[in-house]
């Protein structure tokens, strides 16, 4: 019997690439994308559901699946404030994880961040670290956390930092002491997540930046 995957953050850089990867996996017969606005995909196995993330509990049935991929995220500029960013990057994701757990999801996969640390002085890394800690406390049979650095790829919005990083990318690959900070393409993160979802495993696995790059 085929399996079902749920993806939140399916319209973002990693999420879009991930849905494309999941479509090609024969073991998956359904890929449910939960989005704020309609998001069409050509593949018949992709089922889009528009939800209000502020009332996510009203859509609990949509989380009935085998695995949940959490690729949701925003920037401080887009959100407008740290509080608004936390709502998306932490509150929504944690609520989705808890709903998925109640609905029987056995494998939870999260896009976090390199340097995530709940004790960090950096608000973003602190938020990501807090989310990781709270996710780890949830009794999923299997949890996979991915910690990419700066994500590269085509986005709808212009991000100067990513453009600069793409120009410096060759240098970061040459200098050994800078390799651990090198940016990564969103498609590579998506490929790794899809690969892990189809591999055997139990318990918690954390994929640091060097582990996320596809060999």
Secondary structure, DSSP 8 states (H G I E B T S, - for coil): --EEEEEESTTSHHHHHHHHHHHT-TTEEEEEEEESS----SSTTEEEEE--GGGGGGGGGGG-SSEEEE-----HHHHSSHHHHHIIIIIIHHHHHHHHHHTT--EEEEE--TT--TT-SSHHHHHHHHHHHHHHTS--SEEEEE---SEES--SS--HHHHHHHHHHHHHHH-GGGGGG--EEHHHHHHHHHHHHTS---EEEEE-HHHHS--
